[in-house]
Amino acid sequence: MSRAGRAIAAAMIPAMQRRATALIGALGTTLILAGVTEASPLTIHAGLYGARATLVDQHKSAAVNVAVTGHGKKLTNLGLACSSGPEPGQGIRRETTLTMHVPGTLNITRTGTFSFSGELTLTPEDTQSEVSAKTSFTIKGTFARGTIKLHKTTALTGTVSASVCGSATPKRFSLIWYSASA
């Protein structure tokens, strides 16, 4: 390289270094801002959550209810109501309302999710059929991020299934926060 070429290269290097530093700084700022906008706050309010009756009637949401306690870290009184359908087994009456309750409490993760899978025993009161019954039961849910307004915002969505429920029972649920006391 000629002497003039080296002089030009030497003059360009500091400018290129400044541009690279500025580009890296801008990229870092963009990534930080992207992370901030993606991570909307997760506030899980204590209280009762349930499906709007109209959504249940229209078969757009399963009839799930939960109570949140422990400063938004635990679920208690998690339950599902469903129809037994036209051909139930285990001595259960046709087209009757069944209720299921998950025993104990479930933890809500730091990301706002929870799940349960297991077998539940329904009492004669739960089956409304003078018989007890067993059902497999699975539920998974995720709490919404952002501002949650009492009686307005869909605060919790997920999926649920129970083997004793009739086929018309929706697998998905959408719940609103409807009471601040659990």
C-alpha positions in Angstrom: 0.0 0.0 0.0 1.3 3.4 -0.9 2.1 6.1 1.7 -1.0 8.0 0.6 -3.2 4.9 0.9 -1.9 4.2 4.4 -2.6 7.8 5.4 -6.2 7.6 4.1 -6.7 4.2 5.9 -5.3 5.7 9.1 -7.7 8.6 8.9 -10.7 6.3 8.2 -10.1 3.9 11.0 -11.1 6.2 13.9 -14.3 7.2 11.9 -15.1 3.5 11.3 -14.6 2.7 15.0 -16.9 5.6 16.0 -19.6 4.3 13.6 -19.2 0.7 14.8 -19.5 1.9 18.4 -22.6 4.0 17.6 -24.1 1.0 15.7 -23.5 -1.4 18.6 -24.9 1.2 21.1 -28.0 1.7 19.0 -28.5 -2.0 18.6 -28.1 -2.6 22.3 -30.6 0.2 23.1 -33.1 -1.3 20.6 -32.8 -4.7 22.2 -33.3 -3.3 25.6 -36.3 -1.3 24.5 -37.8 -4.4 22.7 -37.3 -6.4 25.9 -39.1 -3.7 27.9 -42.1 -3.5 25.6 -42.4 -7.3 25.5 -42.4 -7.7 29.2 -45.7 -6.0 30.1 -46.3 -6.1 33.8 -47.9 -9.3 35.3 -50.2 -8.4 38.1 -52.4 -11.2 39.4 -55.1 -9.8 41.7 -56.4 -11.8 44.6 -60.0 -12.6 44.3 -62.5 -14.7 42.3 -62.3 -15.3 38.6 -65.0 -16.8 36.5 -66.5 -17.1 33.0 -69.1 -14.7 31.7 -72.5 -16.5 31.7 -73.1 -15.5 28.1 -69.9 -17.2 26.9 -70.8 -20.4 28.8 -74.4 -20.4 27.4 -73.0 -19.9 23.8 -70.5 -22.8 24.4 -67.5 -20.4 23.9 -66.1 -20.9 27.3 -66.0 -23.7 29.8 -67.6 -22.9 33.2 -64.4 -22.7 35.2 -64.1 -20.8 38.5 -61.0 -20.1 40.6 -60.0 -18.1 43.7 -56.6 -16.5 43.8 -54.9 -16.0 47.2 -51.4 -15.5 48.6 -50.8 -12.2 46.9 -51.5 -13.7 43.5 -49.3 -16.7 43.9 -51.8 -19.5 44.7 -55.1 -20.9 43.3 -57.7 -22.3 45.6 -61.3 -23.5 45.0 -60.5 -24.4 41.3 -63.6 -26.0 39.8 -65.4 -26.8 36.7 -69.2 -27.3 36.0 -70.3 -29.2 33.0 -73.1 -31.2 31.6 -73.0 -35.0 31.8 -74.2 -35.2 28.2 -76.7 -37.6 26.7 -74.9 -40.8 27.5 -73.0 -40.6 30.7 -71.5 -43.6 32.4 -71.0 -44.6 36.0 -74.7 -44.4 36.9 -74.7 -40.6 36.3 -78.0 -39.1 35.1 -78.3 -37.8 31.5 -77.9 -34.1 30.9 -77.3 -33.2 34.6 -74.8 -30.6 35.8 -71.6 -32.1 37.3 -69.2 -30.2 39.4 -65.5 -30.9 40.0 -63.1 -29.4 42.5 -59.3 -29.7 42.4 -58.3 -30.5 46.0 -55.8 -28.2 47.8 -54.0 -25.3 46.2 -52.0 -24.9 43.0 -49.0 -22.6 42.7 -49.0 -19.9 40.0 -45.6 -19.6 38.4 -43.7 -16.4 38.1 -44.7 -16.2 34.4 -48.4 -16.5 35.4 -49.2 -20.1 34.5 -50.5 -23.1 36.3 -51.6 -26.6 35.6 -53.1 -29.7 37.1 -53.6 -33.2 35.7 -55.0 -36.1 37.7 -58.0 -38.2 38.8 -60.8 -36.6 40.7 -63.6 -38.3 42.7 -67.1 -36.7 42.4 -69.5 -37.1 45.3 -73.2 -37.9 44.9 -73.7 -34.2 45.4 -71.3 -33.4 42.6 -73.0 -35.9 40.2 -76.6 -35.1 41.3 -77.2 -38.8 40.7 -76.9 -40.5 44.1 -73.6 -42.1 42.9 -70.0 -41.2 43.2 -67.9 -41.1 40.1 -64.3 -40.8 39.0 -62.9 -38.6 36.2 -59.6 -37.7 34.7 -59.2 -34.0 34.9 -56.7 -31.7 33.2 -56.4 -27.9 33.3 -53.8 -25.4 32.1 -54.1 -21.6 32.4 -52.2 -18.4 31.8 -52.9 -15.0 33.4 -53.0 -12.0 31.2 -50.3 -9.3 31.2 -51.1 -5.6 31.3 -53.9 -3.8 33.1 -56.7 -6.0 34.5 -60.0 -4.2 35.3 -62.5 -5.7 37.6 -65.6 -7.1 35.7 -64.2 -6.1 32.3 -60.8 -7.6 31.3 -60.2 -11.2 30.3 -57.7 -12.0 33.0 -57.2 -15.7 32.6 -57.4 -18.1 29.7 -56.6 -21.8 29.3 -57.8 -25.3 28.5 -59.7 -27.8 30.5 -61.0 -31.4 30.1 -62.8 -34.0 32.2 -63.7 -37.4 31.0 -67.2 -37.3 32.6 -68.2 -34.1 30.8 -70.4 -34.3 27.7 -68.8 -33.7 24.3 -70.5 -30.2 24.1 -68.3 -28.9 26.9 -65.8 -26.3 25.5 -62.2 -27.2 26.0 -61.1 -23.5 26.3 -62.0 -21.0 29.0 -61.8 -17.3 29.3 -62.2 -15.8 32.8 -62.7 -12.3 34.1 -61.7 -11.0 37.5 -65.1 -10.5 39.1 -64.5 -10.1 42.8 -61.6 -8.6 44.8 -62.2 -10.8 47.8 -61.6 -14.6 47.8 
